Amino acid sequence: SPAAAVLVHLGTQNADGVCLDAITLQQGKPVELKGRAVTFDALSTYVQGFERDRAFFPDGPLLRDSTRPDCDEAGTVVFSMELRWGNEQGDADGGT
């Protein structure tokens, strides 16, 4: 199934120090990822992996948010991003 293909493909994208907390996958919509990274550099490495993978995610990643909450003593970066993929239909936000 297309959803299984996306999940398998996400499993090939990894970077030391990055952990996904949530994956939202709905027909016709971008994949939404939420997670944590130990540093902004680790997050950058993770995002760059998707930027290089235009065959599966043709528009590349869109980093929606990346913050280091003050209450997090470990300095963890909390992020959210979306990935457009070939199974989407329509363009809800007007595209780029």
One Martini backbone bead per residue (centre of mass of N, CA, C, O) as a GRO file, in nm:
protein
   96
    1SER     BB    1   0.102   0.032   0.012
    2PRO     BB    2   0.149   0.365   0.032
    3ALA     BB    3   0.186   0.386   0.339
    4ALA     BB    4   0.404   0.169   0.365
    5ALA     BB    5   0.610   0.309   0.183
    6VAL     BB    6   0.650   0.556   0.359
    7LEU     BB    7   0.741   0.413   0.619
    8VAL     BB    8   0.984   0.274   0.499
    9HIS     BB    9   1.120   0.535   0.399
   10LEU     BB   10   1.149   0.673   0.674
   11GLY     BB   11   1.346   0.446   0.785
   12THR     BB   12   1.593   0.555   0.595
   13GLN     BB   13   1.570   0.816   0.766
   14ASN     BB   14   1.860   0.932   0.942
   15ALA     BB   15   1.981   1.071   1.264
   16ASP     BB   16   2.172   1.155   1.496
   17GLY     BB   17   1.956   1.273   1.754
   18VAL     BB   18   1.680   1.167   1.623
   19CYS     BB   19   1.322   1.179   1.716
   20LEU     BB   20   1.016   1.038   1.671
   21ASP     BB   21   0.673   1.099   1.790
   22ALA     BB   22   0.515   1.167   1.506
   23ILE     BB   23   0.287   1.032   1.250
   24THR     BB   24   0.108   1.173   0.972
   25LEU     BB   25  -0.118   0.978   0.755
   26GLN     BB   26  -0.300   1.107   0.473
   27GLN     BB   27  -0.497   1.113   0.227
   28GLY     BB   28  -0.396   1.392   0.033
   29LYS     BB   29  -0.155   1.450   0.238
   30PRO     BB   30   0.090   1.540   0.410
   31VAL     BB   31   0.346   1.447   0.589
   32GLU     BB   32   0.367   1.438   0.945
   33LEU     BB   33   0.627   1.555   1.165
   34LYS     BB   34   0.732   1.475   1.504
   35GLY     BB   35   1.007   1.593   1.722
   36ARG     BB   36   1.353   1.531   1.827
   37ALA     BB   37   1.663   1.706   1.904
   38VAL     BB   38   1.979   1.763   2.034
   39THR     BB   39   2.023   1.951   1.777
   40PHE     BB   40   2.032   2.158   1.508
   41ASP     BB   41   2.234   1.984   1.348
   42ALA     BB   42   2.070   1.723   1.355
   43LEU     BB   43   1.825   1.839   1.210
   44SER     BB   44   1.971   1.924   0.952
   45THR     BB   45   2.056   1.640   0.866
   46TYR     BB   46   1.769   1.528   0.841
   47VAL     BB   47   1.661   1.729   0.629
   48GLN     BB   48   1.878   1.672   0.409
   49GLY     BB   49   1.782   1.388   0.342
   50PHE     BB   50   1.515   1.490   0.205
   51GLU     BB   51   1.646   1.682  -0.003
   52ARG     BB   52   1.788   1.427  -0.156
   53ASP     BB   53   1.477   1.287  -0.185
   54ARG     BB   54   1.308   1.359  -0.471
   55ALA     BB   55   1.180   1.089  -0.568
   56PHE     BB   56   0.971   1.073  -0.316
   57PHE     BB   57   1.013   1.395  -0.225
   58PRO     BB   58   0.985   1.641  -0.452
   59ASP     BB   59   0.958   1.906  -0.241
   60GLY     BB   60   1.052   1.832   0.010
   61PRO     BB   61   1.095   1.984   0.302
   62LEU     BB   62   0.889   2.134   0.575
   63LEU     BB   63   0.971   2.346   0.822
   64ARG     BB   64   0.754   2.460   1.071
   65ASP     BB   65   0.924   2.385   1.345
   66SER     BB   66   1.188   2.514   1.581
   67THR     BB   67   1.259   2.448   1.926
   68ARG     BB   68   1.380   2.557   2.257
   69PRO     BB   69   1.264   2.493   2.538
   70ASP     BB   70   1.304   2.630   2.852
   71CYS     BB   71   1.210   2.361   3.017
   72ASP     BB   72   1.457   2.218   2.872
   73GLU     BB   73   1.749   2.111   3.010
   74ALA     BB   74   1.876   1.946   2.754
   75GLY     BB   75   1.816   2.116   2.477
   76THR     BB   76   1.589   2.030   2.311
   77VAL     BB   77   1.460   1.995   1.987
   78VAL     BB   78   1.155   2.096   1.861
   79PHE     BB   79   0.963   1.950   1.584
   80SER     BB   80   0.811   2.031   1.257
   81MET     BB   81   0.702   1.854   0.957
   82GLU     BB   82   0.671   1.828   0.594
   83LEU     BB   83   0.569   1.588   0.329
   84ARG     BB   84   0.556   1.555   0.004
   85TRP     BB   85   0.377   1.322  -0.205
   86GLY     BB   86   0.251   1.120  -0.470
   87ASN     BB   87  -0.054   1.077  -0.308
   88GLU     BB   88  -0.157   1.343  -0.361
   89GLN     BB   89  -0.450   1.568  -0.364
   90GLY     BB   90  -0.407   1.851  -0.442
   91ASP     BB   91  -0.384   2.212  -0.307
   92ALA     BB   92  -0.449   2.370  -0.016
   93ASP     BB   93  -0.197   2.608  -0.009
   94GLY     BB   94  -0.099   2.668  -0.329
   95GLY     BB   95   0.188   2.632  -0.305
   96THR     BB   96   0.522   2.713  -0.478
   0.00000   0.00000   0.00000
